[in-house]
Amino acid sequence: MKSKRKLLWFIIFLVLFSTIVDLPQNYRIKFDIGSMKIDRVINAPSINIDLGRIKIKNDLKTHLGLDLSGGTHLVLEADMKNISSSDKEKAFDSAKNIVERRINLFGLTEPIVQKTKVGNSFRIIVEIPGISDVSSAIDLIGKTAQLAFYEEASQTANLATPSSVLELWSKKTDLTGS
């Protein structure tokens, strides 16, 4: 009998703790029960424990996904016309990794990057929560990398110099990486 009672108290504690952790910031409770009216705003608690040299601080904040907070859903299609069939899968993985790296570089919260193949179409699906402007999302991940070549100018430096000075001593060519 005592073990069932302990289990019941544990379940009650677990439900209350989970409810407190999952409360959104500034949650408003407003209702009427007969003559009793309740209108309150409940804030999620924050943890701030100071144990001498050890400090534990955590704001229990719920991060909403694309379906709740809004964001951008992009479907990018890879151009695989000029790639041999043996290299297509490797090139597709590489394209997905590049897109994922570009998104992670900006520190966005929980982006989703998936690859899918439908028939002969190779697609990369990107979901970015919190960014509602589609053009900025495309600018973020869709730019093609550019490679430019410079040739050394006639002047040379005998000392190590910052890169901004080296730009003065180089001459741009018309060669590109494409």
C-alpha positions as CSV (number, residue, x, y, z in Angstrom):
1,M,0.0,0.0,0.0
2,K,2.9,2.4,0.8
3,S,4.5,1.8,-2.5
4,K,1.3,2.7,-4.4
5,R,1.1,5.9,-2.3
6,K,4.7,6.8,-3.1
7,L,4.1,6.1,-6.8
8,L,1.0,8.4,-6.7
9,W,3.0,11.2,-5.1
10,F,5.8,10.7,-7.6
11,I,3.4,11.0,-10.5
12,I,1.7,14.1,-9.0
13,F,5.2,15.7,-8.5
14,L,6.2,14.8,-12.1
15,V,3.0,16.3,-13.5
16,L,3.4,19.5,-11.6
17,F,7.1,19.8,-12.4
18,S,6.4,19.2,-16.1
19,T,3.7,21.8,-16.1
20,I,5.9,24.4,-14.5
21,V,8.8,23.7,-16.9
22,D,6.5,23.9,-20.0
23,L,4.6,27.1,-19.0
24,P,5.0,29.8,-21.6
25,Q,6.2,33.3,-20.6
26,N,3.4,35.6,-19.5
27,Y,0.5,33.0,-19.6
28,R,-2.8,34.7,-18.9
29,I,-5.5,32.9,-16.9
30,K,-8.9,34.5,-17.0
31,F,-12.2,32.9,-16.1
32,D,-15.3,33.3,-14.0
33,I,-16.8,30.8,-11.6
34,G,-20.0,32.2,-10.2
35,S,-19.1,35.3,-8.2
36,M,-15.4,34.5,-8.2
37,K,-13.4,36.1,-11.0
38,I,-9.8,35.1,-11.8
39,D,-7.6,37.3,-13.9
40,R,-3.9,36.6,-13.5
41,V,-0.7,36.4,-15.5
42,I,1.6,33.5,-14.7
43,N,5.3,33.7,-15.6
44,A,7.5,30.7,-16.0
45,P,10.1,30.3,-13.3
46,S,13.8,30.7,-13.8
47,I,16.4,28.7,-12.0
48,N,19.2,30.7,-10.3
49,I,21.2,28.6,-7.8
50,D,24.4,29.9,-6.3
51,L,26.5,27.2,-4.5
52,G,29.7,29.2,-3.9
53,R,31.8,28.7,-7.0
54,I,29.2,26.7,-8.8
55,K,26.4,28.8,-10.3
56,I,23.4,27.2,-12.0
57,K,21.3,29.6,-14.1
58,N,18.7,28.5,-16.6
59,D,15.7,30.4,-17.9
60,L,13.2,27.7,-18.7
61,K,12.1,29.1,-22.1
62,T,10.1,27.1,-24.6
63,H,11.5,27.3,-28.2
64,L,8.6,27.1,-30.6
65,G,9.1,25.3,-33.9
66,L,8.1,26.3,-37.4
67,D,4.5,25.3,-37.0
68,L,3.9,27.4,-33.9
69,S,6.1,30.5,-34.3
70,G,6.1,30.8,-38.0
71,G,9.1,30.8,-40.3
72,T,10.2,29.8,-43.8
73,H,9.8,26.5,-45.6
74,L,12.0,26.3,-48.7
75,V,12.4,23.5,-51.3
76,L,15.6,23.8,-53.3
77,E,16.2,21.6,-56.4
78,A,19.7,20.5,-57.3
79,D,20.7,20.7,-61.0
80,M,22.2,17.3,-61.6
81,K,22.3,17.4,-65.5
82,N,26.0,17.6,-65.9
83,I,26.9,15.1,-63.1
84,S,27.6,11.5,-63.8
85,S,25.2,9.0,-62.3
86,S,27.9,7.5,-60.1
87,D,28.7,10.9,-58.5
88,K,25.1,12.2,-58.1
89,E,24.6,10.9,-54.5
90,K,27.9,12.2,-53.3
91,A,27.2,15.6,-54.9
92,F,23.7,15.7,-53.4
93,D,25.1,15.0,-49.9
94,S,27.7,17.7,-50.5
95,A,25.0,20.2,-51.5
96,K,22.9,19.4,-48.4
97,N,26.0,19.8,-46.1
98,I,26.8,23.2,-47.7
99,V,23.2,24.4,-47.1
100,E,23.3,23.1,-43.6
101,R,26.6,24.7,-42.8
102,R,25.4,28.1,-44.2
103,I,22.3,28.0,-41.9
104,N,24.3,26.9,-38.8
105,L,26.8,29.7,-39.4
106,F,24.1,32.2,-38.5
107,G,23.2,30.4,-35.2
108,L,19.5,30.0,-36.0
109,T,17.4,28.0,-33.6
110,E,16.8,24.4,-34.6
111,P,16.7,24.6,-38.4
112,I,15.8,21.4,-40.3
113,V,17.6,20.5,-43.5
114,Q,16.5,17.3,-45.3
115,K,17.2,15.8,-48.6
116,T,14.7,13.9,-50.8
117,K,14.6,12.4,-54.2
118,V,11.4,12.3,-56.2
119,G,11.8,10.6,-59.6
120,N,14.8,12.3,-61.2
121,S,14.5,15.4,-59.0
122,F,16.9,15.9,-56.2
123,R,15.5,18.3,-53.6
124,I,16.7,19.8,-50.4
125,I,14.0,20.8,-47.9
126,V,14.9,23.6,-45.5
127,E,12.7,24.8,-42.6
128,I,13.9,27.9,-40.7
129,P,11.8,28.9,-37.6
130,G,11.7,32.6,-36.8
131,I,12.5,33.9,-40.3
132,S,9.3,35.0,-42.0
133,D,11.0,36.9,-44.9
134,V,11.5,34.4,-47.7
135,S,13.9,36.6,-49.7
136,S,16.2,37.0,-46.7
137,A,16.1,33.2,-46.2
138,I,17.0,32.6,-49.8
139,D,19.8,35.2,-49.6
140,L,21.1,33.4,-46.5
141,I,21.5,30.0,-48.1
142,G,21.1,30.4,-51.8
143,K,24.1,32.4,-52.9
144,T,26.6,30.6,-55.1
145,A,30.1,30.7,-53.8
146,Q,32.4,32.8,-56.1
147,L,36.1,32.2,-56.6
148,A,38.3,34.9,-58.0
149,F,42.0,34.8,-58.9
150,Y,44.5,37.6,-58.4
151,E,48.0,37.8,-59.7
152,E,50.9,39.3,-57.8
153,A,51.6,42.9,-58.8
154,S,55.1,44.2,-59.6
155,Q,55.7,45.5,-56.0
156,T,56.5,42.8,-53.5
157,A,56.7,43.0,-49.7
158,N,59.7,41.8,-47.7
159,L,57.8,41.9,-44.4
160,A,54.7,40.2,-43.2
161,T,51.8,42.6,-43.8
162,P,48.1,42.6,-43.0
163,S,45.8,41.2,-45.7
164,S,44.3,44.7,-46.5
165,V,47.8,45.8,-47.6
166,L,48.2,42.7,-49.7
167,E,45.1,43.8,-51.6
168,L,46.9,46.9,-52.7
169,W,49.8,44.8,-54.2
170,S,47.6,42.4,-56.2
171,K,45.9,42.8,-59.5
172,K,42.6,41.2,-60.3
173,T,42.4,38.8,-63.3
174,D,39.3,37.9,-65.3
175,L,39.7,34.2,-64.3
176,T,36.9,32.6,-62.2
177,G,36.4,29.2,-60.7
178,S,33.6,28.3,-63.1
